[in-house]
Amino acid sequence: MPPYDEQELADLLRALKPPPEDWAEAARQVPRIQRQLDQVLPTLEAESAARSTETEALERAISEAGIEPAPQLVAALKRHLEHAGE
């Protein structure tokens, strides 16, 4: 790639079509989503050991029922159990 100076790069960028609005909106959301992730991740990381134990227990129960604990099945059962307590 040939080296460009700042003016050439600016000219090339101006020549581009504007991005689709949904791309621009998604880009505007990145900082907010990052802040939310930063708030939630410490809690999730602290609870990861408990979730791992729960997942292992669920996989064991599925296996004991004579069923292969496929990831899709485990995920579906987790969702079901989460909503069953509501």
PDB file of N, CA, C and O in Angstrom, chain B, residues numbered from 101:
ATOM      1  N   MET B 101       0.845  -1.170   0.000  1.00  0.00           N
ATOM      2  CA  MET B 101       0.000   0.000   0.000  1.00  0.00           C
ATOM      3  C   MET B 101       0.891   1.233   0.000  1.00  0.00           C
ATOM      4  O   MET B 101       1.806   1.337   0.817  1.00  0.00           O
ATOM      5  N   PRO B 102       0.636   2.158  -0.898  1.00  0.00           N
ATOM      6  CA  PRO B 102       1.487   3.353  -0.947  1.00  0.00           C
ATOM      7  C   PRO B 102       1.257   4.221   0.295  1.00  0.00           C
ATOM      8  O   PRO B 102       0.156   4.240   0.845  1.00  0.00           O
ATOM      9  N   PRO B 103       2.287   4.932   0.730  1.00  0.00           N
ATOM     10  CA  PRO B 103       2.115   5.816   1.881  1.00  0.00           C
ATOM     11  C   PRO B 103       1.278   7.035   1.490  1.00  0.00           C
ATOM     12  O   PRO B 103       1.474   7.624   0.427  1.00  0.00           O
ATOM     13  N   TYR B 104       0.357   7.395   2.355  1.00  0.00           N
ATOM     14  CA  TYR B 104      -0.499   8.566   2.108  1.00  0.00           C
ATOM     15  C   TYR B 104      -0.237   9.596   3.193  1.00  0.00           C
ATOM     16  O   TYR B 104       0.041   9.251   4.341  1.00  0.00           O
ATOM     17  N   ASP B 105      -0.329  10.869   2.814  1.00  0.00           N
ATOM     18  CA  ASP B 105      -0.240  11.880   3.858  1.00  0.00           C
ATOM     19  C   ASP B 105      -1.653  12.134   4.394  1.00  0.00           C
ATOM     20  O   ASP B 105      -2.625  11.595   3.866  1.00  0.00           O
ATOM     21  N   GLU B 106      -1.760  12.936   5.417  1.00  0.00           N
ATOM     22  CA  GLU B 106      -3.050  13.166   6.072  1.00  0.00           C
ATOM     23  C   GLU B 106      -4.090  13.728   5.110  1.00  0.00           C
ATOM     24  O   GLU B 106      -5.255  13.333   5.165  1.00  0.00           O
ATOM     25  N   GLN B 107      -3.693  14.632   4.241  1.00  0.00           N
ATOM     26  CA  GLN B 107      -4.641  15.246   3.311  1.00  0.00           C
ATOM     27  C   GLN B 107      -5.184  14.211   2.331  1.00  0.00           C
ATOM     28  O   GLN B 107      -6.383  14.183   2.054  1.00  0.00           O
ATOM     29  N   GLU B 108      -4.302  13.358   1.809  1.00  0.00           N
ATOM     30  CA  GLU B 108      -4.754  12.315   0.887  1.00  0.00           C
ATOM     31  C   GLU B 108      -5.731  11.364   1.576  1.00  0.00           C
ATOM     32  O   GLU B 108      -6.744  10.969   0.999  1.00  0.00           O
ATOM     33  N   LEU B 109      -5.411  11.005   2.814  1.00  0.00           N
ATOM     34  CA  LEU B 109      -6.317  10.125   3.561  1.00  0.00           C
ATOM     35  C   LEU B 109      -7.663  10.795   3.792  1.00  0.00           C
ATOM     36  O   LEU B 109      -8.708  10.159   3.651  1.00  0.00           O
ATOM     37  N   ALA B 110      -7.642  12.059   4.142  1.00  0.00           N
ATOM     38  CA  ALA B 110      -8.891  12.804   4.351  1.00  0.00           C
ATOM     39  C   ALA B 110      -9.704  12.835   3.060  1.00  0.00           C
ATOM     40  O   ALA B 110     -10.920  12.648   3.090  1.00  0.00           O
ATOM     41  N   ASP B 111      -9.052  13.067   1.944  1.00  0.00           N
ATOM     42  CA  ASP B 111      -9.753  13.097   0.654  1.00  0.00           C
ATOM     43  C   ASP B 111     -10.365  11.733   0.338  1.00  0.00           C
ATOM     44  O   ASP B 111     -11.498  11.651  -0.136  1.00  0.00           O
ATOM     45  N   LEU B 112      -9.621  10.676   0.600  1.00  0.00           N
ATOM     46  CA  LEU B 112     -10.132   9.330   0.336  1.00  0.00           C
ATOM     47  C   LEU B 112     -11.332   9.012   1.236  1.00  0.00           C
ATOM     48  O   LEU B 112     -12.314   8.422   0.785  1.00  0.00           O
ATOM     49  N   LEU B 113     -11.243   9.402   2.493  1.00  0.00           N
ATOM     50  CA  LEU B 113     -12.359   9.157   3.407  1.00  0.00           C
ATOM     51  C   LEU B 113     -13.607   9.940   2.994  1.00  0.00           C
ATOM     52  O   LEU B 113     -14.723   9.426   3.074  1.00  0.00           O
ATOM     53  N   ARG B 114     -13.413  11.183   2.555  1.00  0.00           N
ATOM     54  CA  ARG B 114     -14.556  11.984   2.096  1.00  0.00           C
ATOM     55  C   ARG B 114     -15.215  11.385   0.858  1.00  0.00           C
ATOM     56  O   ARG B 114     -16.411  11.573   0.635  1.00  0.00           O
ATOM     57  N   ALA B 115     -14.444  10.674   0.062  1.00  0.00           N
ATOM     58  CA  ALA B 115     -14.976  10.088  -1.171  1.00  0.00           C
ATOM     59  C   ALA B 115     -15.844   8.858  -0.891  1.00  0.00           C
ATOM     60  O   ALA B 115     -16.607   8.426  -1.755  1.00  0.00           O
ATOM     61  N   LEU B 116     -15.729   8.305   0.294  1.00  0.00           N
ATOM     62  CA  LEU B 116     -16.533   7.119   0.626  1.00  0.00           C
ATOM     63  C   LEU B 116     -18.000   7.488   0.830  1.00  0.00           C
ATOM     64  O   LEU B 116     -18.324   8.590   1.271  1.00  0.00           O
ATOM     65  N   LYS B 117     -18.877   6.545   0.502  1.00  0.00           N
ATOM     66  CA  LYS B 117     -20.294   6.750   0.799  1.00  0.00           C
ATOM     67  C   LYS B 117     -20.469   6.694   2.312  1.00  0.00           C
ATOM     68  O   LYS B 117     -19.703   6.015   2.995  1.00  0.00           O
ATOM     69  N   PRO B 118     -21.458   7.392   2.840  1.00  0.00           N
ATOM     70  CA  PRO B 118     -21.688   7.313   4.288  1.00  0.00           C
ATOM     71  C   PRO B 118     -22.107   5.882   4.671  1.00  0.00           C
ATOM     72  O   PRO B 118     -22.690   5.162   3.860  1.00  0.00           O
ATOM     73  N   PRO B 119     -21.809   5.488   5.893  1.00  0.00           N
ATOM     74  CA  PRO B 119     -22.181   4.134   6.311  1.00  0.00           C
ATOM     75  C   PRO B 119     -23.694   4.023   6.464  1.00  0.00           C
ATOM     76  O   PRO B 119     -24.374   5.033   6.643  1.00  0.00           O
ATOM     77  N   PRO B 120     -24.226   2.807   6.396  1.00  0.00           N
ATOM     78  CA  PRO B 120     -25.659   2.641   6.653  1.00  0.00           C
ATOM     79  C   PRO B 120     -25.991   3.145   8.056  1.00  0.00           C
ATOM     80  O   PRO B 120     -25.172   3.034   8.968  1.00  0.00           O
ATOM     81  N   GLU B 121     -27.173   3.689   8.223  1.00  0.00           N
ATOM     82  CA  GLU B 121     -27.558   4.280   9.505  1.00  0.00           C
ATOM     83  C   GLU B 121     -27.495   3.273  10.645  1.00  0.00           C
ATOM     84  O   GLU B 121     -27.123   3.633  11.762  1.00  0.00           O
ATOM     85  N   ASP B 122     -27.855   2.013  10.384  1.00  0.00           N
ATOM     86  CA  ASP B 122     -27.803   1.040  11.473  1.00  0.00           C
ATOM     87  C   ASP B 122     -26.367   0.772  11.923  1.00  0.00           C
ATOM     88  O   ASP B 122     -26.130   0.467  13.092  1.00  0.00           O
ATOM     89  N   TRP B 123     -25.415   0.883  11.008  1.00  0.00           N
ATOM     90  CA  TRP B 123     -23.998   0.743  11.398  1.00  0.00           C
ATOM     91  C   TRP B 123     -23.585   1.915  12.284  1.00  0.00           C
ATOM     92  O   TRP B 123     -22.922   1.738  13.305  1.00  0.00           O
ATOM     93  N   ALA B 124     -23.992   3.111  11.871  1.00  0.00           N
ATOM     94  CA  ALA B 124     -23.647   4.300  12.652  1.00  0.00           C
ATOM     95  C   ALA B 124     -24.280   4.228  14.037  1.00  0.00           C
ATOM     96  O   ALA B 124     -23.636   4.560  15.032  1.00  0.00           O
ATOM     97  N   GLU B 125     -25.531   3.798  14.105  1.00  0.00           N
ATOM     98  CA  GLU B 125     -26.207   3.671  15.405  1.00  0.00           C
ATOM     99  C   GLU B 125     -25.514   2.629  16.269  1.00  0.00           C
ATOM    100  O   GLU B 125     -25.334   2.842  17.467  1.00  0.00           O
ATOM    101  N   ALA B 126     -25.127   1.514  15.683  1.00  0.00           N
ATOM    102  CA  ALA B 126     -24.418   0.475  16.438  1.00  0.00           C
ATOM    103  C   ALA B 126     -23.102   1.031  16.976  1.00  0.00           C
ATOM    104  O   ALA B 126     -22.732   0.745  18.115  1.00  0.00           O
ATOM    105  N   ALA B 127     -22.404   1.805  16.186  1.00  0.00           N
ATOM    106  CA  ALA B 127     -21.136   2.392  16.638  1.00  0.00           C
ATOM    107  C   ALA B 127     -21.365   3.373  17.778  1.00  0.00           C
ATOM    108  O   ALA B 127     -20.549   3.460  18.696  1.00  0.00           O
ATOM    109  N   ARG B 128     -22.474   4.113  17.727  1.00  0.00           N
ATOM    110  CA  ARG B 128     -22.776   5.057  18.814  1.00  0.00           C
ATOM    111  C   ARG B 128     -23.087   4.320  20.113  1.00  0.00           C
ATOM    112  O   ARG B 128     -22.870   4.861  21.198  1.00  0.00           O
ATOM    113  N   GLN B 129     -23.589   3.104  20.014  1.00  0.00           N
ATOM    114  CA  GLN B 129     -23.958   2.333  21.197  1.00  0.00           C
ATOM    115  C   GLN B 129     -22.767   1.675  21.885  1.00  0.00           C
ATOM    116  O   GLN B 129     -22.872   1.282  23.047  1.00  0.00           O
ATOM    117  N   VAL B 130     -21.643   1.549  21.196  1.00  0.00           N
ATOM    118  CA  VAL B 130     -20.481   0.822  21.740  1.00  0.00           C
ATOM    119  C   VAL B 130     -20.035   1.357  23.106  1.00  0.00           C
ATOM    120  O   VAL B 130     -19.862   0.557  24.026  1.00  0.00           O
ATOM    121  N   PRO B 131     -19.843   2.658  23.283  1.00  0.00           N
ATOM    122  CA  PRO B 131     -19.386   3.119  24.610  1.00  0.00           C
ATOM    123  C   PRO B 131     -20.371   2.789  25.733  1.00  0.00           C
ATOM    124  O   PRO B 131     -19.954   2.395  26.822  1.00  0.00           O
ATOM    125  N   ARG B 132     -21.674   2.946  25.479  1.00  0.00           N
ATOM    126  CA  ARG B 132     -22.682   2.638  26.500  1.00  0.00           C
ATOM    127  C   ARG B 132     -22.660   1.153  26.844  1.00  0.00           C
ATOM    128  O   ARG B 132     -22.703   0.782  28.017  1.00  0.00           O
ATOM    129  N   ILE B 133     -22.594   0.317  25.832  1.00  0.00           N
ATOM    130  CA  ILE B 133     -22.573  -1.129  26.057  1.00  0.00           C
ATOM    131  C   ILE B 133     -21.297  -1.535  26.800  1.00  0.00           C
ATOM    132  O   ILE B 133     -21.337  -2.401  27.673  1.00  0.00           O
ATOM    133  N   GLN B 134     -20.177  -0.917  26.459  1.00  0.00           N
ATOM    134  CA  GLN B 134     -18.926  -1.221  27.153  1.00  0.00           C
ATOM    135  C   GLN B 134     -19.022  -0.859  28.630  1.00  0.00           C
ATOM    136  O   GLN B 134     -18.564  -1.616  29.485  1.00  0.00           O
ATOM    137  N   ARG B 135     -19.623   0.308  28.938  1.00  0.00           N
ATOM    138  CA  ARG B 135     -19.801   0.695  30.346  1.00  0.00           C
ATOM    139  C   ARG B 135     -20.682  -0.310  31.072  1.00  0.00           C
ATOM    140  O   ARG B 135     -20.402  -0.672  32.215  1.00  0.00           O
ATOM    141  N   GLN B 136     -21.749  -0.763  30.413  1.00  0.00           N
ATOM    142  CA  GLN B 136     -22.640  -1.749  31.025  1.00  0.00           C
ATOM    143  C   GLN B 136     -21.903  -3.070  31.255  1.00  0.00           C
ATOM    144  O   GLN B 136     -22.048  -3.687  32.310  1.00  0.00           O
ATOM    145  N   LEU B 137     -21.122  -3.498  30.282  1.00  0.00           N
ATOM    146  CA  LEU B 137     -20.332  -4.721  30.453  1.00  0.00           C
ATOM    147  C   LEU B 137     -19.372  -4.583  31.624  1.00  0.00           C
ATOM    148  O   LEU B 137     -19.223  -5.505  32.426  1.00  0.00           O
ATOM    149  N   ASP B 138     -18.720  -3.428  31.722  1.00  0.00           N
ATOM    150  CA  ASP B 138     -17.783  -3.196  32.815  1.00  0.00           C
ATOM    151  C   ASP B 138     -18.473  -3.289  34.174  1.00  0.00           C
ATOM    152  O   ASP B 138     -17.854  -3.686  35.161  1.00  0.00           O
ATOM    153  N   GLN B 139     -19.758  -2.923  34.225  1.00  0.00           N
ATOM    154  CA  GLN B 139     -20.504  -3.012  35.480  1.00  0.00           C
ATOM    155  C   GLN B 139     -20.912  -4.454  35.795  1.00  0.00           C
ATOM    156  O   GLN B 139     -20.899  -4.861  36.957  1.00  0.00           O
ATOM    157  N   VAL B 140     -21.269  -5.217  34.783  1.00  0.00           N
ATOM    158  CA  VAL B 140     -21.822  -6.553  34.984  1.00  0.00           C
ATOM    159  C   VAL B 140     -20.744  -7.634  35.082  1.00  0.00           C
ATOM    160  O   VAL B 140     -20.897  -8.585  35.849  1.00  0.00           O
ATOM    161  N   LEU B 141     -19.676  -7.503  34.329  1.00  0.00           N
ATOM    162  CA  LEU B 141     -18.666  -8.564  34.264  1.00  0.00           C
ATOM    163  C   LEU B 141     -18.068  -8.954  35.613  1.00  0.00           C
ATOM    164  O   LEU B 141     -17.888 -10.149  35.849  1.00  0.00           O
ATOM    165  N   PRO B 142     -17.750  -8.026  36.508  1.00  0.00           N
ATOM    166  CA  PRO B 142     -17.197  -8.471  37.796  1.00  0.00           C
ATOM    167  C   PRO B 142     -18.132  -9.420  38.551  1.00  0.00           C
ATOM    168  O   PRO B 142     -17.674 -10.387  39.161  1.00  0.00           O
ATOM    169  N   THR B 143     -19.420  -9.151  38.513  1.00  0.00           N
ATOM    170  CA  THR B 143     -20.384 -10.030  39.173  1.00  0.00           C
ATOM    171  C   THR B 143     -20.429 -11.380  38.483  1.00  0.00           C
ATOM    172  O   THR B 143     -20.428 -12.420  39.142  1.00  0.00           O
ATOM    173  N   LEU B 144     -20.468 -11.370  37.166  1.00  0.00           N
ATOM    174  CA  LEU B 144     -20.512 -12.625  36.423  1.00  0.00           C
ATOM    175  C   LEU B 144     -19.260 -13.452  36.652  1.00  0.00           C
ATOM    176  O   LEU B 144     -19.333 -14.672  36.802  1.00  0.00           O
ATOM    177  N   GLU B 145     -18.109 -12.790  36.679  1.00  0.00           N
ATOM    178  CA  GLU B 145     -16.864 -13.517  36.915  1.00  0.00           C
ATOM    179  C   GLU B 145     -16.832 -14.112  38.314  1.00  0.00           C
ATOM    180  O   GLU B 145     -16.324 -15.217  38.506  1.00  0.00           O
ATOM    181  N   ALA B 146     -17.370 -13.390  39.293  1.00  0.00           N
ATOM    182  CA  ALA B 146     -17.400 -13.895  40.662  1.00  0.00           C
ATOM    183  C   ALA B 146     -18.323 -15.099  40.784  1.00  0.00           C
ATOM    184  O   ALA B 146     -18.091 -15.989  41.601  1.00  0.00           O
ATOM    185  N   GLU B 147     -19.375 -15.120  39.962  1.00  0.00           N
ATOM    186  CA  GLU B 147     -20.345 -16.207  40.025  1.00  0.00           C
ATOM    187  C   GLU B 147     -20.012 -17.350  39.070  1.00  0.00           C
ATOM    188  O   GLU B 147     -20.741 -18.341  39.020  1.00  0.00           O
ATOM    189  N   SER B 148     -18.928 -17.228  38.315  1.00  0.00           N
ATOM    190  CA  SER B 148     -18.634 -18.232  37.293  1.00  0.00           C
ATOM    191  C   SER B 148     -18.391 -19.613  37.891  1.00  0.00           C
ATOM    192  O   SER B 148     -18.761 -20.618  37.284  1.00  0.00           O
ATOM    193  N   ALA B 149     -17.781 -19.679  39.060  1.00  0.00           N
ATOM    194  CA  ALA B 149     -17.545 -20.986  39.685  1.00  0.00           C
ATOM    195  C   ALA B 149     -18.867 -21.655  40.032  1.00  0.00           C
ATOM    196  O   ALA B 149     -19.031 -22.856  39.822  1.00  0.00           O
ATOM    197  N   ALA B 150     -19.805 -20.886  40.560  1.00  0.00           N
ATOM    198  CA  ALA B 150     -21.125 -21.447  40.905  1.00  0.00           C
ATOM    199  C   ALA B 150     -21.846 -21.905  39.644  1.00  0.00           C
ATOM    200  O   ALA B 150     -22.464 -22.970  39.638  1.00  0.00           O
ATOM    201  N   ARG B 151     -21.776 -21.111  38.575  1.00  0.00           N
ATOM    202  CA  ARG B 151     -22.431 -21.494  37.323  1.00  0.00           C
ATOM    203  C   ARG B 151     -21.803 -22.751  36.756  1.00  0.00           C
ATOM    204  O   ARG B 151     -22.500 -23.619  36.228  1.00  0.00           O
ATOM    205  N   SER B 152     -20.490 -22.849  36.865  1.00  0.00           N
ATOM    206  CA  SER B 152     -19.808 -24.039  36.372  1.00  0.00           C
ATOM    207  C   SER B 152     -20.277 -25.278  37.122  1.00  0.00           C
ATOM    208  O   SER B 152     -20.504 -26.325  36.515  1.00  0.00           O
ATOM    209  N   THR B 153     -20.423 -25.163  38.434  1.00  0.00           N
ATOM    210  CA  THR B 153     -20.907 -26.286  39.254  1.00  0.00           C
ATOM    211  C   THR B 153     -22.338 -26.640  38.869  1.00  0.00           C
ATOM    212  O   THR B 153     -22.677 -27.819  38.764  1.00  0.00           O
ATOM    213  N   GLU B 154     -23.182 -25.630  38.658  1.00  0.00           N
ATOM    214  CA  GLU B 154     -24.569 -25.869  38.248  1.00  0.00           C
ATOM    215  C   GLU B 154     -24.615 -26.572  36.888  1.00  0.00           C
ATOM    216  O   GLU B 154     -25.394 -27.504  36.691  1.00  0.00           O
ATOM    217  N   THR B 155     -23.784 -26.123  35.966  1.00  0.00           N
ATOM    218  CA  THR B 155     -23.742 -26.727  34.633  1.00  0.00           C
ATOM    219  C   THR B 155     -23.301 -28.179  34.722  1.00  0.00           C
ATOM    220  O   THR B 155     -23.874 -29.050  34.068  1.00  0.00           O
ATOM    221  N   GLU B 156     -22.280 -28.438  35.532  1.00  0.00           N
ATOM    222  CA  GLU B 156     -21.811 -29.817  35.693  1.00  0.00           C
ATOM    223  C   GLU B 156     -22.908 -30.700  36.279  1.00  0.00           C
ATOM    224  O   GLU B 156     -23.071 -31.844  35.854  1.00  0.00           O
ATOM    225  N   ALA B 157     -23.659 -30.183  37.246  1.00  0.00           N
ATOM    226  CA  ALA B 157     -24.752 -30.955  37.851  1.00  0.00           C
ATOM    227  C   ALA B 157     -25.840 -31.221  36.822  1.00  0.00           C
ATOM    228  O   ALA B 157     -26.388 -32.322  36.771  1.00  0.00           O
ATOM    229  N   LEU B 158     -26.154 -30.241  36.016  1.00  0.00           N
ATOM    230  CA  LEU B 158     -27.171 -30.398  34.980  1.00  0.00           C
ATOM    231  C   LEU B 158     -26.710 -31.418  33.936  1.00  0.00           C
ATOM    232  O   LEU B 158     -27.489 -32.277  33.525  1.00  0.00           O
ATOM    233  N   GLU B 159     -25.463 -31.328  33.511  1.00  0.00           N
ATOM    234  CA  GLU B 159     -24.933 -32.297  32.538  1.00  0.00           C
ATOM    235  C   GLU B 159     -24.935 -33.709  33.119  1.00  0.00           C
ATOM    236  O   GLU B 159     -25.223 -34.675  32.413  1.00  0.00           O
ATOM    237  N   ARG B 160     -24.616 -33.825  34.401  1.00  0.00           N
ATOM    238  CA  ARG B 160     -24.615 -35.134  35.054  1.00  0.00           C
ATOM    239  C   ARG B 160     -26.035 -35.714  35.086  1.00  0.00           C
ATOM    240  O   ARG B 160     -26.228 -36.900  34.821  1.00  0.00           O
ATOM    241  N   ALA B 161     -27.027 -34.875  35.412  1.00  0.00           N
ATOM    242  CA  ALA B 161     -28.415 -35.328  35.446  1.00  0.00           C
ATOM    243  C   ALA B 161     -28.884 -35.770  34.067  1.00  0.00           C
ATOM    244  O   ALA B 161     -29.606 -36.759  33.937  1.00  0.00           O
ATOM    245  N   ILE B 162     -28.475 -35.039  33.045  1.00  0.00           N
ATOM    246  CA  ILE B 162     -28.849 -35.406  31.668  1.00  0.00           C
ATOM    247  C   ILE B 162     -28.219 -36.754  31.320  1.00  0.00           C
ATOM    248  O   ILE B 162     -28.887 -37.631  30.773  1.00  0.00           O
ATOM    249  N   SER B 163     -26.947 -36.915  31.634  1.00  0.00           N
ATOM    250  CA  SER B 163     -26.250 -38.177  31.348  1.00  0.00           C
ATOM    251  C   SER B 163     -26.881 -39.344  32.097  1.00  0.00           C
ATOM    252  O   SER B 163     -27.041 -40.432  31.545  1.00  0.00           O
ATOM    253  N   GLU B 164     -27.241 -39.108  33.363  1.00  0.00           N
ATOM    254  CA  GLU B 164     -27.865 -40.165  34.160  1.00  0.00           C
ATOM    255  C   GLU B 164     -29.229 -40.578  33.598  1.00  0.00           C
ATOM    256  O   GLU B 164     -29.703 -41.687  33.842  1.00  0.00           O
ATOM    257  N   ALA B 165     -29.853 -39.662  32.840  1.00  0.00           N
ATOM    258  CA  ALA B 165     -31.122 -39.980  32.185  1.00  0.00           C
ATOM    259  C   ALA B 165     -30.894 -40.727  30.879  1.00  0.00           C
ATOM    260  O   ALA B 165     -31.847 -41.070  30.180  1.00  0.00           O
ATOM    261  N   GLY B 166     -29.619 -40.979  30.549  1.00  0.00           N
ATOM    262  CA  GLY B 166     -29.296 -41.716  29.339  1.00  0.00           C
ATOM    263  C   GLY B 166     -29.298 -40.872  28.080  1.00  0.00           C
ATOM    264  O   GLY B 166     -29.430 -41.390  26.972  1.00  0.00           O
ATOM    265  N   ILE B 167     -29.150 -39.563  28.258  1.00  0.00           N
ATOM    266  CA  ILE B 167     -29.173 -38.629  27.126  1.00  0.00           C
ATOM    267  C   ILE B 167     -27.807 -37.961  27.034  1.00  0.00           C
ATOM    268  O   ILE B 167     -27.187 -37.649  28.051  1.00  0.00           O
ATOM    269  N   GLU B 168     -27.344 -37.745  25.805  1.00  0.00           N
ATOM    270  CA  GLU B 168     -26.087 -37.038  25.577  1.00  0.00           C
ATOM    271  C   GLU B 168     -26.289 -35.566  25.940  1.00  0.00           C
ATOM    272  O   GLU B 168     -27.189 -34.928  25.394  1.00  0.00           O
ATOM    273  N   PRO B 169     -25.475 -35.004  26.847  1.00  0.00           N
ATOM    274  CA  PRO B 169     -25.647 -33.593  27.239  1.00  0.00           C
ATOM    275  C   PRO B 169     -25.081 -32.622  26.188  1.00  0.00           C
ATOM    276  O   PRO B 169     -24.071 -31.957  26.419  1.00  0.00           O
ATOM    277  N   ALA B 170     -25.737 -32.560  25.063  1.00  0.00           N
ATOM    278  CA  ALA B 170     -25.315 -31.647  23.992  1.00  0.00           C
ATOM    279  C   ALA B 170     -25.438 -30.201  24.476  1.00  0.00           C
ATOM    280  O   ALA B 170     -26.343 -29.890  25.250  1.00  0.00           O
ATOM    281  N   PRO B 171     -24.556 -29.327  24.039  1.00  0.00           N
ATOM    282  CA  PRO B 171     -24.596 -27.922  24.486  1.00  0.00           C
ATOM    283  C   PRO B 171     -25.959 -27.252  24.271  1.00  0.00           C
ATOM    284  O   PRO B 171     -26.406 -26.465  25.106  1.00  0.00           O
ATOM    285  N   GLN B 172     -26.617 -27.570  23.148  1.00  0.00           N
ATOM    286  CA  GLN B 172     -27.921 -26.958  22.870  1.00  0.00           C
ATOM    287  C   GLN B 172     -28.954 -27.418  23.897  1.00  0.00           C
ATOM    288  O   GLN B 172     -29.779 -26.624  24.349  1.00  0.00           O
ATOM    289  N   LEU B 173     -28.909 -28.698  24.266  1.00  0.00           N
ATOM    290  CA  LEU B 173     -29.851 -29.229  25.256  1.00  0.00           C
ATOM    291  C   LEU B 173     -29.584 -28.604  26.622  1.00  0.00           C
ATOM    292  O   LEU B 173     -30.516 -28.201  27.319  1.00  0.00           O
ATOM    293  N   VAL B 174     -28.317 -28.526  26.998  1.00  0.00           N
ATOM    294  CA  VAL B 174     -27.960 -27.930  28.290  1.00  0.00           C
ATOM    295  C   VAL B 174     -28.447 -26.478  28.336  1.00  0.00           C
ATOM    296  O   VAL B 174     -29.029 -26.052  29.334  1.00  0.00           O
ATOM    297  N   ALA B 175     -28.213 -25.725  27.272  1.00  0.00           N
ATOM    298  CA  ALA B 175     -28.641 -24.323  27.225  1.00  0.00           C
ATOM    299  C   ALA B 175     -30.154 -24.203  27.311  1.00  0.00           C
ATOM    300  O   ALA B 175     -30.668 -23.334  28.016  1.00  0.00           O
ATOM    301  N   ALA B 176     -30.874 -25.066  26.600  1.00  0.00           N
ATOM    302  CA  ALA B 176     -32.338 -25.030  26.633  1.00  0.00           C
ATOM    303  C   ALA B 176     -32.856 -25.344  28.032  1.00  0.00           C
ATOM    304  O   ALA B 176     -33.789 -24.699  28.510  1.00  0.00           O
ATOM    305  N   LEU B 177     -32.257 -26.332  28.687  1.00  0.00           N
ATOM    306  CA  LEU B 177     -32.688 -26.676  30.039  1.00  0.00           C
ATOM    307  C   LEU B 177     -32.365 -25.558  31.029  1.00  0.00           C
ATOM    308  O   LEU B 177     -33.148 -25.299  31.943  1.00  0.00           O
ATOM    309  N   LYS B 178     -31.239 -24.904  30.859  1.00  0.00           N
ATOM    310  CA  LYS B 178     -30.908 -23.760  31.724  1.00  0.00           C
ATOM    311  C   LYS B 178     -31.954 -22.668  31.586  1.00  0.00           C
ATOM    312  O   LYS B 178     -32.421 -22.110  32.579  1.00  0.00           O
ATOM    313  N   ARG B 179     -32.324 -22.364  30.326  1.00  0.00           N
ATOM    314  CA  ARG B 179     -33.343 -21.328  30.103  1.00  0.00           C
ATOM    315  C   ARG B 179     -34.659 -21.736  30.744  1.00  0.00           C
ATOM    316  O   ARG B 179     -35.329 -20.914  31.370  1.00  0.00           O
ATOM    317  N   HIS B 180     -35.029 -22.989  30.591  1.00  0.00           N
ATOM    318  CA  HIS B 180     -36.278 -23.485  31.171  1.00  0.00           C
ATOM    319  C   HIS B 180     -36.240 -23.340  32.695  1.00  0.00           C
ATOM    320  O   HIS B 180     -37.201 -22.863  33.298  1.00  0.00           O
ATOM    321  N   LEU B 181     -35.143 -23.746  33.308  1.00  0.00           N
ATOM    322  CA  LEU B 181     -35.033 -23.674  34.760  1.00  0.00           C
ATOM    323  C   LEU B 181     -35.041 -22.224  35.266  1.00  0.00           C
ATOM    324  O   LEU B 181     -35.597 -21.935  36.325  1.00  0.00           O
ATOM    325  N   GLU B 182     -34.424 -21.325  34.506  1.00  0.00           N
ATOM    326  CA  GLU B 182     -34.439 -19.907  34.895  1.00  0.00           C
ATOM    327  C   GLU B 182     -35.856 -19.362  34.894  1.00  0.00           C
ATOM    328  O   GLU B 182     -36.228 -18.600  35.786  1.00  0.00           O
ATOM    329  N   HIS B 183     -36.651 -19.744  33.903  1.00  0.00           N
ATOM    330  CA  HIS B 183     -38.017 -19.217  33.793  1.00  0.00           C
ATOM    331  C   HIS B 183     -38.988 -19.956  34.714  1.00  0.00           C
ATOM    332  O   HIS B 183     -40.044 -19.427  35.058  1.00  0.00           O
ATOM    333  N   ALA B 184     -38.631 -21.174  35.110  1.00  0.00           N
ATOM    334  CA  ALA B 184     -39.507 -21.941  35.998  1.00  0.00           C
ATOM    335  C   ALA B 184     -39.588 -21.299  37.365  1.00  0.00           C
ATOM    336  O   ALA B 184     -40.604 -21.442  38.044  1.00  0.00           O
ATOM    337  N   GLY B 185     -38.556 -20.598  37.791  1.00  0.00           N
ATOM    338  CA  GLY B 185     -38.548 -19.953  39.097  1.00  0.00           C
ATOM    339  C   GLY B 185     -39.267 -18.625  39.135  1.00  0.00           C
ATOM    340  O   GLY B 185     -39.378 -18.016  40.199  1.00  0.00           O
ATOM    341  N   GLU B 186     -39.752 -18.167  38.013  1.00  0.00           N
ATOM    342  CA  GLU B 186     -40.425 -16.842  37.958  1.00  0.00           C
ATOM    343  C   GLU B 186     -41.862 -16.926  38.367  1.00  0.00           C
ATOM    344  O   GLU B 186     -42.561 -15.913  38.376  1.00  0.00           O
TER     345      GLU B 186
END
